[in-house]
Amino acid sequence: MRDSEVTHFLVSISGQIEFASFPAGVFDEEVYVQYEFVWGPDWAVKSGLTSGVSQMARPGSNPETVVFNMPVELVFSSTNVSGWPQIILTVRAKNMMSGDSLRGYALALTPPTAGVRQITSPLLRPRAATMLGEWLAWVTGRYPELADPKMLASGKDNYLLRTESYGNITMSLSMISKDLRKLGYDNQPPAYKESS
């Protein structure tokens, strides 16, 4: 196919959701993470899983960190860069007192340039609207949840959301593209210059 006949480009995202860190420590028996990709209307999935759930994990020698090493891999096709893919993460926990409960949401833009990137995103947990609701959440260990976590990616109604930080989650993602330059987009990382 000649360059003039190229009408779309491909983007491959792969890597892993590495670990979650909780500065106050992990007080749950088991923790797991769910992920879901969101993208714009001009994008289409060619292969891979758009969502998934990790195994149950427990903190190891470091009581503030839970390791998942959950692999992710997805290939997209698009005609323009508007609506670049994002990943939404939901960290949940299981314990005897509260059952299955939310620990936080995270949102990250997938790497827009070629290469491997380590991405750390804050975990945010919605807060109750009233003092009674906050007291009940503290007593029961069950915090308010979003009906649709995809709202985090749109940003339209996020100004109405009260949240608190509850740690962070770290991912290692790489991006490879095909035909982006042929369509006029330059996604190469900046050239590395040694300072003298």
N, C-alpha and C positions, 0 to 999 in steps of 0.2 A: 504494500500500500504506500502510495506517495504521501509526502508530508501534507500536501494540500487536501488530501482526502481524510485526514485525521479529524474526527468530530468529538472525541471524548478522551479522557485520560483515566488511568488506573492508579489507585493508591492502596498499598498493602500495609496494614498495621499488625504488628506482632509483638509479643513480649509476655510479661507476667505481672500480676498483682503480687507484690512481694510481701509486705507486712503492714500491720497497723500498730501505731504507738499511742499509748494512753498514759500521759504524764502522771496521773494519780494512781496508776496501777490497774490491773485487770482483776475484777472481783467476780467474774462469771466462770462457770464451769467449762463452757464451750463457746467459741465465737466463730462466726462464718461470714463470708462476704458474698453479695450478689452484685453482678455487674450488668449493665445494659448500655448499648451504644445508641445514640440519637444522631440524626443527620438531617440535612436540608432536603427540600423537595426535588432538587435536580440530581440527587445522589441515588444510587442503586447498589444493593449488595450482590456481589458476584459469587462469593464463597465465604464460608466460615460461619461461626455462631454469633448472633447479635446479642445474646444474653446468656448468663450462666450462673451457677452457684458453686462455691468452693466446698471443700471438705470441712468438717468440724475441727477446729484447732484450739490448742491451749497454750498459755504462755510457757516458755521453757525456762532457762536459767535467768533470763531477764524478765522480771515480773511486769514490766511496762510494755512489752512487745509480744505480738502474736504473729507468727509467720504463716503465710498462706501458700506462696509460690504458685498461684493459680494462673495457668497459661491462657492467653487470649490470642486469637488470630482471625483476621478479617480482611477481605479484599473488596474495595468499592470501585465503582465507575461513576464518572460525572462529566458534565460539560462545562462547569465553572466552579470556582472555589467557594462561592457563597454557600453557607450551611455546612462548613467543614465539620467532620465527625467529632463528637464529644463522647466521653464515657461517664456514666453515672454509677456510683458505687453506693451500696447500702450495707452497712455493717450491722449485724444482728447478733444477739447472744441468747444462749439457753442456760437457765439455772433453775434450781428447785423453787425459789421464791416467786419469781415473776414469769416463769415459763419462757416463751419466745418473745423477746422484746428488742426494740430498736436501740442501737448505740450511736448511730450517726449516718449522715449522707455526705458524699463528696462528689465533686464535679471537676473534670479536667478536659482540656482540649487535647486531642491527639496531636502528636508532633507534626508541625507544618513543614519542617525541613527534613531532608534525608539524614539518616543516621539514628543512633541510639540515644535516648534521653531518659534520665531518671527524673520522675515527676513526683513531687510531694504535694498533696492536697489536704487542706484542713477538713476534719470531720465536723459537721455541724448538726446539731440536734434541735428540732423545733421546741420552743418553750410554750407552756400553757398560757392561755389568755388571762387567767385570773389567779389570785393568790391561792385560792382553794385548789385549783387545778395543779398548781406547782407543788403544793403540799401533798396532794394525792400521788403525783408522779414520784416524789421523793420517798413516800412511804411504800408504795407498791413496786417501784422500780420500772414502771411502764410509762413511757413518755409519749407525747402526741406524735402521730405519724402523718406523713403526707399521703393523700389518697392516690396521687400520681406523681412519683418523684421526677418525671420528665419535665415538670414545670420549672425545675431548677435550671434546665438548659435554655428555656425560652426567655427567661428574665422578665416577662410581662408583669406578673403579679407578685414578684419576689419582695417588693417593697412592703407588702402587707405581712410578711413573715418575720416573726421574732425567733431568733436562734441564739444558741450558745455554743462555744467551741468545746469539743470533747476529745481532742487529740488530732492525729493526722494519719494518712494512709500513703504508702509509697509504692509506685509502679515503675517498671523499667519497660519502655515502649520504643520500638523502632519503626521507621516509616521508609518505604521504598516506593517510588513512583515511576510511571511509564507515560511518556508523551505529554507531560506537563509543559516542558519547554517548547514543544512543537505548537502548542496552543497559546504561547506567549507568556507563560508564568515562569518565574525564576524562583525555585524553592531550594536552591543550594545554600548550605550554611555559609556564613561569612568566612573569607579566607583568614587563616591563622597567621598572624605576623609575630615573629619573635621580637621582643624588645631588647635593646642592647644596653 
